[in-house]
């Protein structure tokens, strides 16, 4: 499929981007979730799950996302591994949640490992392992609704996994076992019919409704369910994905998962030779360029809102699975990212407030930060994200969310948006003013946020200019009086430029500049004014989830009540 019309047009001029004021999930909402889960255990809900069970599935869709062969090989040897965490299969007891590491719960409960097992070896070797795990799951969760096994978002993904990998889990000659699997599948679909909208908003609820649609296509007699599922999915997508195609959580790895999930669903339609609803095609046509808009020169993702630098291979696989051929989105006001590009130099900027609290877990105070690459080499980065990673210490995970872990300005060593221990976001940036211009000389962006106005009476304004030849980036960070509060004391500020691993740095004798050398032999000269320049240690979480040592340039200074102005420039010297 080709995306219709230009999708990377830039609307020049000044715009105001606001986030709705929201205190987070209310006590009433949390209680409603608990009441709903208690209701699942009532006899009345058990009665709703009764009904005819299918004798077979109507089709076996293709899984468009290949599994991890190494993790699959470990499964054949008796270990479940994912994201660097592993557990011996013999020790897994679905009746005892403590036997499954927290980082593996979603992977195990959604049967995402079937994808890995499918590419690990011939079916005669893989099927017995798959059957063993399914039997264990059925023994604990198949006969009764449980909190651990019946979360709507898990059932949505489980239906897609069981459908695509039915040859692995239904190849047994044991009729009783096969009937138990199909009966559980039918019961799970009935559970989702009433419970999909009870999943948390955003990607979890989308996954639940994808399960309803998939069940409607795969289980005989599903036309009514299919219509119900398509309506629910359309409603959820409209609420979760704004007009420019970016997931409201603003997390690029979540965006990638969205595309992978919907691509799986497209294969279910294809297996049944049913027309794909226009709303799905339209959504993917918007979602793919939004995802590509936050890729760097190496094809991998930049790090925002808890998401890390996912590899180019996974991004390319997801885009290919979607069937959408398109260009990166250069300006996404709702998605919140701006992309400047010229002659191989790329800059991605967070130019929006963080997402509302109920749509974000692990959100970051990253407003006005940027990442930059020169060709395939990353130069300026953020420290990374912890979404989907399990090997990082809690203190590091919390640290990655801070403003200081991003390449932007920090005032008084505080975050531009408050971060809560439970992963939600508090008060801070509520409004971003944006002005972007494209001229013959290059791309110019000016943006400001109000995250420090309430506490310090200062607005942070950042100006960036990328020359048309891609060889010069000019920046200016200003702290300007704003709001009603006026403070008489000075506040310290720090402007950080986290460098990618492999970028070596040497400062100049006058303390106002540095030479940055990247791995391919290229060099950039950094000069600044309005602050003292130092080089400090930093780190970057790579696509494998490993913290890697790096450096950062730090400009520091003091701002009087009237504000401050600090300028800097990056010039390519070879």
ABEGO torsion letter per residue (X at the ends): XBBBEBAABBBBEBBBBBBBBBAEBBAAAAAAAAAAAAAAABAAAAAAABEBBBABBABBBBBABBBBAAAAAAAAAGBBBBGGBBBBAAABBAABAAABBAAAAAAAAAGAAAAAAAAAEBAAAAAAAAAAAAAAAAAAAAABBBAAAABAAAAAAAAAAAAAAAAAAAABABAAAAAAAAAAAAAAAAAAAAAAAABBBEAAAAAAAAAAAAAAAABBGAAAAAAAAAAAAAAAAAAABBAAGBBAAGBAAAAAAAAAAAAAAAAAAAAAGBBBBAAAAAAAAAAAAAAAAABBAAGBBBBBGGBBBBBAAAAAAAAAAAGBBBBBBABBAAAGBBBBBBGGBBBBBBABBBBBAAABBGBBBABGBBBBBBEABBABBBAEBABGBAABBAAAAAAAABAAABBBBBBGGBBABBBBAAGBBBBEBABBBBBBBBBAAEBBBBBBBAAAAAAAGBBBBBBBBBBAAGABBBBBBBBBBBEABBBABBBBBBBBBBBBBGBBBBBBAAGABBBBBBAAGBBBBBBBBGBBBBBBBBBBBBAAGBBBBBBBBBBBBBBBAAEBBBBBBBBBAX
